[in-house]
Amino acid sequence: MVAFLLQHILRYRKDVIRSNMAAAQNFIQKAELEEAVSKNYRFLAKIFRQILVRPSRKLLQRRLHLLPSPELDQWLQEGKSVLVTFGHVGNWEWAGSYIGLTYPDQVCALFKKIKSGYINSLMLRRRNTHVNYLIEIGQIGELLRLIRKKPLLVLMIADQNPGSDQGIIWAKFLGRDTAFVNGPETLAMRYQLPVVYLKINSVEKGNYELTCVPIYDGLETVEAGVITQRFANQLEANIRNNGMEWLWSHKRWKRNRNPDQWAANS
């Protein structure tokens, strides 16, 4: 019912979803595209319902499973903080909470403040149930003070369209030149922090399998843009593996890359 309401009555970002999907995937017939759009609305309805619920420990432990990650554990044992990057794939909110349960008192989530004060307060209370530290994006000084005290897993959702034209990093993503936020790469290279991509896969109805894929060890010498491109590659593979379970409703490609930006990032 919620999916029908979103798609046919409210028509929530229907043109955005359709155009994003059409540009990223090869649909032979229009009917295939429309079926994909409908599946994405069913995903949105499920996510809206699940995000509004404050998940219990038992629910998270029943529905999610984190595969062993020896590199991640080794970095923490060595006293290194690790950037855990991921996208709006599967149930990203539950994934963050589950990481908080798995690594108690070692997880910090960066968040972007929501314009609605009520919704922002609601989401902070829900996220703070299992994650000990929440820091608003932009308060990097607070994050640095925290990671100097002890090694942390820093959760960063990094697939949204950048909020400004400053510090954009361009990468190939779903067949298009795409602007990404520079936060994860900048933090990783400036403070020699390892980076993993948190792959979220739907394995059966309502259940998710999580895998930490290392994309930077904090020591490798890389050119600007390499870490972001590695993130984009992992995100794209994750999206294609999960089909419609991504926020195709994002206005993801509002920016076009001009020749000057090609020169700056090449």
C-alpha positions as CSV (number, residue, x, y, z in Angstrom):
1,M,0.0,0.0,0.0
2,V,2.8,2.4,0.9
3,A,4.6,1.6,-2.4
4,F,1.4,2.2,-4.4
5,L,0.9,5.5,-2.6
6,L,4.5,6.7,-3.2
7,Q,4.5,5.6,-6.9
8,H,1.0,6.4,-8.1
9,I,-0.6,9.0,-5.8
10,L,2.3,11.1,-4.5
11,R,4.5,10.2,-7.5
12,Y,7.5,10.7,-5.2
13,R,10.4,11.7,-7.5
14,K,9.1,9.3,-10.2
15,D,10.8,11.1,-13.0
16,V,14.1,11.2,-11.1
17,I,14.0,7.4,-10.4
18,R,13.0,6.6,-14.0
19,S,15.7,8.8,-15.6
20,N,18.5,7.6,-13.3
21,M,17.6,3.9,-13.9
22,A,17.3,4.4,-17.7
23,A,20.7,6.1,-17.9
24,A,22.5,3.5,-15.7
25,Q,21.1,0.2,-17.1
26,N,20.3,-1.2,-20.5
27,F,16.6,-1.8,-20.6
28,I,15.5,-3.4,-23.9
29,Q,11.8,-2.7,-23.4
30,K,10.0,0.1,-21.6
31,A,8.1,-2.5,-19.6
32,E,11.3,-3.7,-18.0
33,L,12.1,-0.2,-16.9
34,E,8.7,0.3,-15.4
35,E,9.0,-3.0,-13.5
36,A,12.3,-1.9,-12.2
37,V,10.8,1.4,-11.1
38,S,8.0,-0.4,-9.3
39,K,10.5,-2.7,-7.5
40,N,12.4,0.4,-6.3
41,Y,9.2,1.9,-4.8
42,R,8.6,-1.4,-2.9
43,F,12.2,-1.1,-1.6
44,L,11.5,2.6,-0.6
45,A,8.4,1.5,1.3
46,K,10.2,-1.2,3.1
47,I,13.1,1.1,4.1
48,F,10.7,3.9,5.3
49,R,9.0,1.3,7.5
50,Q,12.3,-0.2,8.9
51,I,14.0,3.2,9.5
52,L,11.1,4.5,11.5
53,V,11.4,1.5,13.8
54,R,14.1,1.5,16.5
55,P,15.7,-1.9,16.0
56,S,16.3,-4.0,19.1
57,R,19.5,-6.0,19.6
58,K,17.7,-9.3,18.9
59,L,16.2,-8.0,15.7
60,L,19.6,-6.8,14.4
61,Q,21.4,-10.0,15.4
62,R,18.7,-12.1,13.7
63,R,18.5,-10.1,10.5
64,L,22.2,-9.1,9.8
65,H,25.4,-11.0,9.7
66,L,28.9,-9.5,9.4
67,L,31.5,-11.7,7.6
68,P,34.9,-12.0,9.3
69,S,37.2,-9.0,8.5
70,P,40.8,-9.8,9.6
71,E,42.2,-6.6,8.1
72,L,39.7,-4.5,10.0
73,D,40.4,-6.3,13.3
74,Q,44.1,-6.1,12.8
75,W,44.0,-2.3,12.2
76,L,42.0,-1.8,15.4
77,Q,44.4,-4.0,17.4
78,E,47.3,-1.8,16.0
79,G,45.6,1.3,17.4
80,K,44.5,2.6,14.0
81,S,41.1,4.2,13.4
82,V,39.4,3.0,10.2
83,L,37.0,4.8,7.8
84,V,34.0,2.6,7.0
85,T,32.4,3.9,3.8
86,F,29.1,2.7,2.3
87,G,26.1,3.9,0.3
88,H,22.4,3.9,0.5
89,V,22.2,0.2,-0.4
90,G,20.0,-2.3,1.3
91,N,19.3,-1.2,4.9
92,W,22.1,1.2,5.6
93,E,20.6,2.4,8.9
94,W,20.4,-1.1,10.3
95,A,23.9,-1.9,9.0
96,G,25.4,1.1,11.0
97,S,23.6,0.0,14.1
98,Y,24.8,-3.6,13.7
99,I,28.4,-2.4,13.4
100,G,27.9,-0.5,16.6
101,L,26.7,-3.7,18.3
102,T,29.5,-5.7,17.0
103,Y,32.2,-3.2,18.0
104,P,30.8,-1.7,21.2
105,D,32.2,1.7,22.2
106,Q,34.4,1.7,19.1
107,V,32.0,3.2,16.5
108,C,31.5,6.8,15.5
109,A,28.9,7.8,12.8
110,L,29.2,11.0,10.9
111,F,25.8,12.5,10.0
112,K,24.4,15.4,8.0
113,K,21.8,17.4,9.9
114,I,18.3,17.1,8.5
115,K,16.4,20.4,8.0
116,S,13.4,19.2,9.9
117,G,14.2,19.6,13.6
118,Y,11.7,16.9,14.6
119,I,13.0,14.3,12.1
120,N,16.6,15.1,12.9
121,S,16.0,14.6,16.6
122,L,14.1,11.3,15.9
123,M,16.9,10.0,13.7
124,L,19.6,10.9,16.3
125,R,17.7,9.1,19.1
126,R,17.3,6.0,16.9
127,R,21.0,6.0,15.7
128,N,22.3,6.6,19.2
129,T,20.7,3.4,20.5
130,H,23.6,1.2,19.4
131,V,26.3,3.7,18.2
132,N,28.1,5.5,21.0
133,Y,29.4,8.5,19.1
134,L,27.5,10.7,16.6
135,I,29.3,13.7,15.0
136,E,27.8,16.1,12.6
137,I,29.7,16.5,9.3
138,G,31.8,19.6,9.5
139,Q,32.8,19.1,13.1
140,I,36.0,17.4,12.1
141,G,37.9,18.8,15.1
142,E,35.6,16.9,17.4
143,L,36.3,13.7,15.3
144,L,40.0,14.2,15.5
145,R,40.0,14.7,19.2
146,L,38.0,11.4,19.6
147,I,40.3,9.3,17.4
148,R,43.4,10.5,19.2
149,K,42.0,9.0,22.4
150,K,41.3,5.5,20.9
151,P,40.9,3.6,17.7
152,L,37.5,3.9,16.2
153,L,35.4,2.8,13.2
154,V,34.2,6.0,11.6
155,L,31.0,5.3,9.6
156,M,30.6,7.5,6.5
157,I,27.8,7.3,3.9
158,A,29.5,8.8,0.9
159,D,27.2,8.3,-2.2
160,Q,25.2,11.4,-1.9
161,N,25.5,14.4,-4.3
162,P,28.0,16.9,-2.8
163,G,26.3,19.8,-1.1
164,S,28.6,22.4,-2.7
165,D,31.0,22.8,-5.6
166,Q,34.0,22.9,-3.2
167,G,36.3,19.9,-3.1
168,I,34.4,17.7,-5.5
169,I,36.2,14.6,-6.7
170,W,35.0,13.1,-10.0
171,A,34.8,9.4,-10.6
172,K,33.3,7.0,-13.1
173,F,30.1,5.6,-11.6
174,L,27.3,3.7,-13.3
175,G,28.6,4.7,-16.7
176,R,28.7,8.4,-16.0
177,D,31.2,11.0,-14.7
178,T,29.9,11.6,-11.2
179,A,30.7,14.1,-8.5
180,F,31.6,12.7,-5.1
181,V,32.2,14.3,-1.7
182,N,35.9,14.5,-0.9
183,G,35.6,13.8,2.8
184,P,36.6,10.2,3.0
185,E,39.6,10.5,0.7
186,T,40.8,13.7,2.3
187,L,40.6,12.2,5.9
188,A,42.3,9.0,4.8
189,M,45.3,10.6,3.0
190,R,45.8,13.5,5.5
191,Y,45.7,11.3,8.6
192,Q,46.8,7.9,7.1
193,L,43.6,6.2,8.0
194,P,42.7,2.8,6.4
195,V,39.4,2.7,4.4
196,V,37.0,-0.2,3.9
197,Y,33.8,-0.3,1.8
198,L,30.9,-1.9,3.7
199,K,29.1,-4.1,1.2
200,I,25.5,-4.6,2.1
201,N,23.8,-7.5,0.3
202,S,20.2,-8.7,0.7
203,V,20.5,-12.4,1.1
204,E,16.8,-13.2,1.7
205,K,13.7,-11.3,2.6
206,G,14.5,-8.7,5.3
207,N,18.0,-10.2,6.0
208,Y,21.4,-8.7,5.1
209,E,25.0,-9.9,4.8
210,L,27.7,-7.3,5.5
211,T,31.3,-7.5,4.1
212,C,34.1,-5.1,4.8
213,V,36.2,-4.7,1.6
214,P,39.6,-2.9,2.2
215,I,40.2,-0.2,-0.4
216,Y,43.1,1.7,1.2
217,D,45.6,0.7,3.9
218,G,46.5,4.1,5.1
219,L,50.1,3.7,3.9
220,E,49.9,3.2,0.1
221,T,51.0,6.2,-2.0
222,V,48.1,7.0,-4.4
223,E,47.2,9.8,-6.7
224,A,44.3,12.2,-5.9
225,G,41.0,10.6,-6.8
226,V,42.1,6.9,-6.6
227,I,40.5,6.2,-3.2
228,T,37.2,7.8,-4.4
229,Q,37.3,5.8,-7.6
230,R,37.8,2.6,-5.7
231,F,34.8,3.5,-3.5
232,A,32.7,4.2,-6.6
233,N,33.7,0.8,-8.1
234,Q,32.7,-1.1,-5.0
235,L,29.4,0.9,-4.7
236,E,28.5,0.2,-8.3
237,A,29.2,-3.5,-7.9
238,N,27.1,-3.5,-4.7
239,I,24.2,-1.7,-6.5
240,R,24.2,-4.0,-9.5
241,N,24.3,-7.1,-7.2
242,N,21.2,-5.8,-5.3
243,G,19.3,-4.4,-8.3
244,M,16.7,-2.0,-7.2
245,E,17.8,-1.7,-3.5
246,W,19.5,1.7,-3.8
247,L,18.1,5.2,-3.5
248,W,17.6,5.8,-7.2
249,S,15.5,8.8,-6.0
250,H,18.7,10.7,-5.3
251,K,19.2,13.7,-7.7
252,R,22.6,12.2,-8.1
253,W,23.7,13.7,-11.4
254,K,22.8,17.4,-11.0
255,R,26.4,18.4,-11.9
256,N,28.2,18.0,-15.3
257,R,31.9,17.9,-15.5
258,N,33.5,20.7,-17.5
259,P,36.9,20.7,-19.2
260,D,38.5,22.6,-16.3
261,Q,37.4,20.0,-13.8
262,W,38.8,17.2,-16.1
263,A,42.2,18.9,-15.9
264,A,42.0,19.4,-12.2
265,N,41.2,15.7,-11.4
266,S,43.2,14.0,-14.2
